[in-house]
């Protein structure tokens, strides 16, 4: 029985991404391009029981690309190598050191756009959007949210590192939650299907589809970002926002929210004693 070539493994891997992983056609195309480049440009020594892949020639070929693009290509190649190892091929990958990617944040979706999506959403999509926006939840936290976690005044959230935090429950949001429960009662989790909680991917799809209905491409993290931005731009203390978001460090919140220059100047003029003195003398 002949041993499959790397090109044959590549085709099998792409089918695996489509059929088992459920990746989108665009993502699969990106993986195919990256792996094809590797097969064309990398230095590959293929023996019967071992494959040695040196990516340095490829790294030189793609060196002019953006850091994020290079990182995505390396990630796709690592996934392919991991797949090869599960298929009984012993693969050593060299030259795949990570590249530094500048920290970027998703642009927050505007309040008006969120309201527009809510006006056109069904009850399930509307509650998903409302809970994310009114409490700044991560999609994983929404998936794990239980019916017993929600009271008329508070919502207890299980965050990263299994740390719990309490977030105020807005009266209108509580009414929406109770109406949804009355129409679609669940046993344990707020969002269930066939007796099991909805996965993060299912909830993410619901949100993306709801915003697509009004011509927008929005991720759950953008809604979380919008929550933090709206609070800070309307005078909330950064320490309080940090706690509400479940950040371990306030420094994370400062990077995440990026206060506008106008708000920074306003806070400066209100806080610095020399500025206050200047106002008193006017």
MOZIGI-V684641 format. One record per residue. N is the residue number from 0. RES is the residue in one small letter. OMEGA is omega in radians with two decimals (* if undefined). Layout:
BEGIN
n=N res=RES omega=OMEGA
n=N res=RES omega=OMEGA
END
This chain:
BEGIN
n=0 res=x omega=-3.08
n=1 res=x omega=3.12
n=2 res=x omega=-3.14
n=3 res=x omega=3.07
n=4 res=x omega=3.11
n=5 res=x omega=3.11
n=6 res=x omega=3.08
n=7 res=x omega=3.08
n=8 res=x omega=3.14
n=9 res=x omega=3.14
n=10 res=x omega=3.11
n=11 res=x omega=3.13
n=12 res=x omega=3.14
n=13 res=x omega=3.07
n=14 res=x omega=3.09
n=15 res=x omega=3.12
n=16 res=x omega=-3.12
n=17 res=x omega=-3.02
n=18 res=x omega=-3.08
n=19 res=x omega=-3.10
n=20 res=x omega=3.14
n=21 res=x omega=-3.14
n=22 res=x omega=3.14
n=23 res=x omega=3.11
n=24 res=x omega=-3.13
n=25 res=x omega=3.12
n=26 res=x omega=3.12
n=27 res=x omega=3.10
n=28 res=x omega=3.11
n=29 res=x omega=3.10
n=30 res=x omega=-3.11
n=31 res=x omega=3.13
n=32 res=x omega=-3.10
n=33 res=x omega=-3.12
n=34 res=x omega=3.10
n=35 res=x omega=3.08
n=36 res=x omega=3.11
n=37 res=x omega=-3.12
n=38 res=x omega=-3.12
n=39 res=x omega=-2.95
n=40 res=x omega=-3.08
n=41 res=x omega=3.07
n=42 res=x omega=-3.02
n=43 res=x omega=3.05
n=44 res=x omega=-3.06
n=45 res=x omega=3.08
n=46 res=x omega=-3.06
n=47 res=x omega=-3.05
n=48 res=x omega=-3.06
n=49 res=x omega=3.09
n=50 res=x omega=3.09
n=51 res=x omega=-3.12
n=52 res=x omega=3.09
n=53 res=x omega=-3.04
n=54 res=x omega=-3.04
n=55 res=x omega=3.08
n=56 res=x omega=3.09
n=57 res=x omega=-3.14
n=58 res=x omega=3.10
n=59 res=x omega=-3.12
n=60 res=x omega=-3.07
n=61 res=x omega=-3.05
n=62 res=x omega=-3.09
n=63 res=x omega=-3.13
n=64 res=x omega=3.11
n=65 res=x omega=-3.11
n=66 res=x omega=-3.11
n=67 res=x omega=3.13
n=68 res=x omega=3.12
n=69 res=x omega=3.14
n=70 res=x omega=3.12
n=71 res=x omega=3.12
n=72 res=x omega=3.13
n=73 res=x omega=3.12
n=74 res=x omega=3.12
n=75 res=x omega=3.14
n=76 res=x omega=3.10
n=77 res=x omega=3.13
n=78 res=x omega=3.12
n=79 res=x omega=3.13
n=80 res=x omega=3.10
n=81 res=x omega=3.10
n=82 res=x omega=3.13
n=83 res=x omega=-3.14
n=84 res=x omega=3.09
n=85 res=x omega=3.13
n=86 res=x omega=3.08
n=87 res=x omega=3.08
n=88 res=x omega=3.11
n=89 res=x omega=-3.03
n=90 res=x omega=3.02
n=91 res=x omega=-3.11
n=92 res=x omega=3.13
n=93 res=x omega=3.12
n=94 res=x omega=-3.12
n=95 res=x omega=-3.13
n=96 res=x omega=-3.09
n=97 res=x omega=3.05
n=98 res=x omega=3.12
n=99 res=x omega=3.13
n=100 res=x omega=3.10
n=101 res=x omega=3.13
n=102 res=x omega=3.07
n=103 res=x omega=-3.13
n=104 res=x omega=3.09
n=105 res=x omega=3.10
n=106 res=x omega=-3.14
n=107 res=x omega=3.06
n=108 res=x omega=-3.08
n=109 res=x omega=3.11
n=110 res=x omega=-3.12
n=111 res=x omega=3.12
n=112 res=x omega=3.10
n=113 res=x omega=3.11
n=114 res=x omega=3.12
n=115 res=x omega=3.12
n=116 res=x omega=3.13
n=117 res=x omega=-3.11
n=118 res=x omega=-3.10
n=119 res=x omega=-3.05
n=120 res=x omega=3.00
n=121 res=x omega=-3.02
n=122 res=x omega=-3.14
n=123 res=x omega=-3.14
n=124 res=x omega=-3.12
n=125 res=x omega=-3.13
n=126 res=x omega=3.08
n=127 res=x omega=-3.13
n=128 res=x omega=-3.08
n=129 res=x omega=-3.14
n=130 res=x omega=3.10
n=131 res=x omega=-3.04
n=132 res=x omega=-3.09
n=133 res=x omega=-3.11
n=134 res=x omega=3.11
n=135 res=x omega=-3.06
n=136 res=x omega=2.89
n=137 res=x omega=-3.12
n=138 res=x omega=3.10
n=139 res=x omega=3.13
n=140 res=x omega=3.11
n=141 res=x omega=3.14
n=142 res=x omega=-3.10
n=143 res=x omega=-3.07
n=144 res=x omega=-3.12
n=145 res=x omega=3.14
n=146 res=x omega=-3.11
n=147 res=x omega=3.13
n=148 res=x omega=-3.02
n=149 res=x omega=3.01
n=150 res=x omega=-3.09
n=151 res=x omega=-3.07
n=152 res=x omega=-3.04
n=153 res=x omega=3.01
n=154 res=x omega=3.12
n=155 res=x omega=-3.04
n=156 res=x omega=3.07
n=157 res=x omega=-3.05
n=158 res=x omega=3.14
n=159 res=x omega=-3.13
n=160 res=x omega=-3.14
n=161 res=x omega=3.08
n=162 res=x omega=-3.13
n=163 res=x omega=3.03
n=164 res=x omega=3.14
n=165 res=x omega=-3.12
n=166 res=x omega=3.13
n=167 res=x omega=3.09
n=168 res=x omega=3.14
n=169 res=x omega=-3.10
n=170 res=x omega=-3.11
n=171 res=x omega=3.12
n=172 res=x omega=3.11
n=173 res=x omega=3.10
n=174 res=x omega=3.12
n=175 res=x omega=3.12
n=176 res=x omega=-3.13
n=177 res=x omega=3.12
n=178 res=x omega=3.12
n=179 res=x omega=3.13
n=180 res=x omega=3.13
n=181 res=x omega=-3.11
n=182 res=x omega=-3.11
n=183 res=x omega=-3.08
n=184 res=x omega=3.08
n=185 res=x omega=-3.06
n=186 res=x omega=-3.03
n=187 res=x omega=-3.09
n=188 res=x omega=3.14
n=189 res=x omega=-3.13
n=190 res=x omega=-3.12
n=191 res=x omega=3.00
n=192 res=x omega=-3.12
n=193 res=x omega=3.06
n=194 res=x omega=3.13
n=195 res=x omega=3.14
n=196 res=x omega=3.07
n=197 res=x omega=-3.12
n=198 res=x omega=3.08
n=199 res=x omega=-3.12
n=200 res=x omega=3.13
n=201 res=x omega=3.14
n=202 res=x omega=3.10
n=203 res=x omega=3.13
n=204 res=x omega=3.13
n=205 res=x omega=-3.13
n=206 res=x omega=-3.12
n=207 res=x omega=-3.14
n=208 res=x omega=-3.14
n=209 res=x omega=3.13
n=210 res=x omega=3.09
n=211 res=x omega=3.12
n=212 res=x omega=3.08
n=213 res=x omega=3.02
n=214 res=x omega=-3.10
n=215 res=x omega=3.02
n=216 res=x omega=-3.02
n=217 res=x omega=3.07
n=218 res=x omega=3.08
n=219 res=x omega=-3.10
n=220 res=x omega=3.07
n=221 res=x omega=3.10
n=222 res=x omega=3.08
n=223 res=x omega=3.11
n=224 res=x omega=3.12
n=225 res=x omega=3.11
n=226 res=x omega=-3.11
n=227 res=x omega=-3.11
n=228 res=x omega=3.14
n=229 res=x omega=3.14
n=230 res=x omega=-3.10
n=231 res=x omega=-3.14
n=232 res=x omega=3.13
n=233 res=x omega=2.95
n=234 res=x omega=3.12
n=235 res=x omega=3.11
n=236 res=x omega=-3.10
n=237 res=x omega=3.10
n=238 res=x omega=3.13
n=239 res=x omega=3.14
n=240 res=x omega=3.11
n=241 res=x omega=3.13
n=242 res=x omega=-3.14
n=243 res=x omega=3.14
n=244 res=x omega=-3.12
n=245 res=x omega=3.11
n=246 res=x omega=3.11
n=247 res=x omega=-3.12
n=248 res=x omega=3.11
n=249 res=x omega=3.11
n=250 res=x omega=3.09
n=251 res=x omega=-3.14
n=252 res=x omega=-3.14
n=253 res=x omega=3.11
n=254 res=x omega=-3.01
n=255 res=x omega=-2.98
n=256 res=x omega=3.13
n=257 res=x omega=3.11
n=258 res=x omega=3.10
n=259 res=x omega=-3.13
n=260 res=x omega=-3.13
n=261 res=x omega=3.13
n=262 res=x omega=3.09
n=263 res=x omega=3.14
n=264 res=x omega=3.14
n=265 res=x omega=3.12
n=266 res=x omega=3.11
n=267 res=x omega=-3.11
n=268 res=x omega=3.14
n=269 res=x omega=-2.97
n=270 res=x omega=-3.02
n=271 res=x omega=-3.08
n=272 res=x omega=3.12
n=273 res=x omega=3.10
n=274 res=x omega=3.12
n=275 res=x omega=3.13
n=276 res=x omega=-3.13
n=277 res=x omega=3.11
n=278 res=x omega=-3.11
n=279 res=x omega=-3.07
n=280 res=x omega=-3.13
n=281 res=x omega=*
END
